[in-house]
């Protein structure tokens, strides 16, 4: 018999409208909401939710809004609805300029420490984890936390020694929402929240760049890339690559030709050609597992002449067949780096244990204002009894 758990933690009351206001970012042409649009305030970074909504302070002087595929916008007057203009309508209407995506990625990877901030850093972060089963939310967790990084880079030597705390630590301040309808033996449960190297690796862009460069340098890889939009020193580049192994990728980067950095990275990977194979749950139940597709996203912004992360996001799906019943599972993890400070500290006293799921760690109960805003789907899931 399957065991289901439903947990819900809410430590703060809803902030009054006197301190925060809700705004919506939409497409200027079709008025559709723009999810994952970035808002840079004076000392804080925010992102819109799936409905294009975000909570911002009432008293602000200026906001810079960014989303891939749209013109960036700087505003000083805040309206309830803000429109972003698409950079292009159809790729065919734009003059195509071929570029070598392999050379760009390898150059950025080799010079990563010179171009991105590489000193000890302290971030306030929002951590969001979502799983679905056959199209319905099965797990939702939103947490406020602090993240300390020794160099803003993944350290392979420390990882081989399983000494993650040497280069990255997380202090969990508060689990705002946590609700699960998953069976204990559900293979997708916490899939991106385990103690594997990918859990830590996917926080860091240099880890992703090394993975991508290794792929591009593999035998018989075919790839192509085109500049589909230019805005000053920034190029929007669309790329695709295929491999005989059955893993194909495509995506978009925004590349600053002057500083030679990648500001926005969005890579879609496709594994539909891979066959299914047998796996077992921790209780010994055997099932067929087939990997699916996914996407990895990173954002950066410039501060004090170096580039700082504002988002690390990953999501994917898989197919599971058990007892002749096929299910589609998905997971999504989003880390928003809300605030950034240089630091002399060497981490936290109350750091989480990377060998446990995030919600198994004890928060330090710090009380602070929050701008977490649920989407309608998420709120409906939380409200279910």
C-alpha positions, 0 to 999 in steps of 0.5 A, spaced: 500 500 500 502 506 497 504 511 503 502 519 501 505 524 505 502 531 505 506 537 509 505 544 509 509 549 512 508 557 512 512 561 517 510 568 515 503 572 514 502 575 507 506 581 507 501 587 507 500 591 500 503 597 503 510 594 503 509 590 496 506 591 490 504 585 485 506 587 477 505 583 471 510 582 465 507 581 458 509 580 451 507 587 448 504 583 441 500 578 444 499 580 451 501 573 454 504 573 461 512 572 460 514 567 466 522 567 468 523 575 467 528 578 471 528 584 474 534 587 477 533 592 483 538 597 486 540 591 491 536 585 489 534 580 483 527 578 482 524 573 477 516 573 475 513 566 476 509 562 471 503 567 470 508 573 469 507 575 476 512 578 481 512 582 488 516 588 488 517 593 493 513 600 493 518 604 494 523 603 488 527 608 484 528 604 478 528 597 475 531 593 469 527 588 466 530 582 462 528 576 458 531 572 453 528 574 446 525 580 448 528 587 448 531 589 455 527 595 459 529 600 464 523 603 468 522 608 473 515 609 473 511 602 475 505 600 472 501 594 474 502 591 467 509 592 464 510 590 456 516 587 453 517 588 446 520 581 442 527 582 439 524 579 433 518 575 430 521 570 425 528 568 425 527 567 417 526 575 417 533 576 420 539 576 417 543 570 419 550 570 421 554 564 422 558 563 428 562 557 431 559 556 438 564 551 440 570 556 440 565 561 444 564 556 449 571 553 450 574 560 450 569 562 456 570 555 460 578 556 459 577 564 461 572 563 466 575 565 472 578 572 469 571 574 467 566 571 472 566 573 479 571 568 483 572 571 490 568 568 496 561 570 496 554 570 500 547 570 497 540 570 499 537 565 495 530 562 493 530 555 492 524 552 488 523 544 487 517 542 483 515 534 481 509 532 477 506 525 475 502 525 469 501 532 468 499 533 475 503 537 481 506 531 486 511 535 490 512 543 491 517 546 496 519 553 496 525 555 501 529 561 503 536 560 504 543 563 504 548 560 499 556 561 501 561 560 495 568 560 496 570 562 488 563 561 485 566 555 481 565 548 482 571 544 485 572 537 482 578 535 487 573 537 493 567 533 489 572 527 488 573 527 496 566 528 497 568 535 501 562 539 498 562 544 504 569 546 502 567 550 496 559 551 497 554 551 503 547 552 504 544 555 510 536 553 510 533 559 513 525 557 512 521 552 508 515 557 506 511 551 503 512 544 502 507 539 500 508 532 497 503 527 494 508 522 492 509 515 494 516 513 499 518 509 493 517 514 487 523 514 483 522 521 481 521 524 489 527 529 490 531 527 484 534 533 483 535 534 491 539 528 492 547 527 494 549 526 487 555 531 484 549 533 479 545 536 485 551 541 487 554 541 480 548 544 477 549 550 481 555 552 478 556 555 470 563 552 470 560 545 471 555 546 465 560 549 461 565 543 462 559 538 460 557 542 454 565 542 451 566 535 453 560 534 448 562 538 443 569 535 443 566 528 442 567 524 436 562 525 430 558 531 433 555 536 428 553 543 430 551 549 428 550 556 430 547 563 428 546 570 430 539 571 430 539 578 434 544 584 436 543 589 441 550 593 442 555 588 444 550 583 445 549 577 440 543 572 441 545 566 438 541 560 437 545 553 436 544 546 435 548 539 435 547 532 434 550 526 436 550 519 434 549 517 441 542 519 441 543 525 445 541 532 441 542 539 444 539 546 442 538 552 445 540 560 445 545 564 449 546 571 449 554 573 448 557 579 450 562 580 444 566 586 448 567 582 455 567 575 452 562 572 457 555 568 456 550 572 460 544 568 458 545 560 457 539 556 455 540 549 453 535 543 451 537 536 451 533 531 447 534 523 449 528 520 446 532 515 442 535 512 448 532 505 450 529 504 457 532 500 462 531 496 468 532 499 475 530 498 482 527 502 488 530 502 495 525 497 496 527 492 491 521 493 486 523 493 479 521 498 473 523 500 466 526 507 466 526 511 460 530 518 460 527 524 457 528 531 455 530 537 459 533 544 459 538 548 463 538 555 464 543 560 467 543 568 468 548 573 469 549 580 470 554 585 471 556 588 477 563 591 479 566 589 472 565 582 474 559 577 472 554 575 478 549 569 477 542 571 478 539 564 476 541 557 476 535 553 473 534 545 471 528 541 469 527 534 465 522 528 465 522 521 464 518 515 463 517 509 468 513 503 466 511 499 472 506 493 472 504 495 465 502 502 467 506 507 464 507 514 467 511 521 465 514 524 471 518 531 471 522 535 476 524 542 476 529 546 480 530 553 480 535 557 484 534 565 484 540 569 487 536 575 490 542 578 493 550 578 493 555 580 497 563 579 497 564 576 504 570 574 508 567 568 512 568 561 510 561 559 510 555 557 516 555 554 522 548 551 521 549 549 514 545 543 510 547 536 510 548 535 502 547 527 504 540 529 505 534 531 502 533 539 502 527 538 507 530 533 511 535 539 514 533 543 520 532 551 518 535 556 523 528 560 523 530 566 521 525 571 520 525 576 514 520 579 509 519 575 503 517 576 496 515 569 494 509 569 489 506 562 488 503 561 481 495 559 480 497 552 479 502 552 485 496 555 490 491 550 487 496 545 489 497 548 496 490 549 497 488 541 496 486 538 502 
